[in-house]
Amino acid sequence: MITNSDRTDVWIHEYLTPWDIYAHGVKEILVKKKTKYQEMCIFDSGIYGKFLMLDGDCQSCTSDEFMYHEPLVHPGMIFHGSPRKVLILGGGEGATAREVLRWRTVEEVLMVELDGELLAACQEHLPEMHQNVFDDPRLRVVIADALAVLDSIQDDDWDVVISDLASPMESGPALKLFTKEYFEKIHQILSPQGFLAVQAGPISPPLLQYHTRLVRTLETVFPHCQSYCSQIPSYTMPWGFVLCSEQKINNRPNPDTIDLLLKEKTKGGFKMLDGAALLGLLQLPLYVRQAIAEETQVYTLAKPPDVFSNNGCLSGKLGKQ
């Protein structure tokens, strides 16, 4: 029970749209600085735990980040069955790598993060998220631009690629990371049995357009794309993901079969994902399925994303850094 003595008079306001604000109570600011790439703030909110905010937008918080990171990581790993090599693009908190390394089959993980100062701050202030995953010898971290790294990779046998990057709403190079050309580069380095998992923005009705256009873009590169979603309380809205592959994706997997696979191939420790939860995540609401079916726009470098410019429903919330 929350009493008057628990209440704060210090608030950080996050604009979800120009007409909607989420006010986060602040117990303590742990770090606040402007890096080469973005404004970074890590603060203790009290009831929700520690928040990471970039350029005024919530990226994750310690109380419910598992509701983002487990759905982002494990469906692709599960459908592959025995992932050995995994590439993570983004994921500065270390939580994406943490989830990947639950898999005993994984031998090599390459994590590419643009902002070294962000990575250092997360290592220092968010141990609850990374759980010392950076000490795992299977993980190699490179501070670099994702596009440059994709251009330099010569091998084409990556089992799973996870795109955990910023939103195309933001200016600069992030615009290129949601285009057909970007996904073609990833397709070239995936093994024939490989899977790409992409954080794909909110699926709340006012902000759905970004997700549907991203799905359409991915469908120009991959023959099989499965949209799915997870409700994340600190985001205030359901969040979308897309899983892509040359392989067919069964959106009605047997929960018992999935549970057995996770028991055999992982070290466990899940808070959200099991066979029943995966089956539920893959069942998209009708309005999302209809919106995807009706979408026609594809993002390319020749026509970069200009999300919601027609209806003015602009939200910096649209991307996970």
Secondary structure, 3 states (H helix, E strand, C coil): CCCHHHCCCCEEEEEEECCEEEEEECCEEEEEEECCCCEEEEEECCCCCEEEEECCEEEEECCCCHHHHHHHHHHHHHHHCCCCEEEEEECCCCHHHHHHCCECCCCEEEEEECCHHHHHHHHHHCHHHHCCHHHCCCEEEEECCHHHHHHHCCCCCEEEEEEECCCCCCCHHHHHHHCHHHHHHHHHHEEEEEEEEEEEEECCHHHHHHHHHHHHHHHCCCCEEEEEEEEEHHHCEEEEEEEEECCCCCCCCCHHHHHHHHHHHECCCCCCCCHHHHHHHCCCCHHHHHHHHHCCCCCCCCCCCCCCCCCCCCCHHHCCC
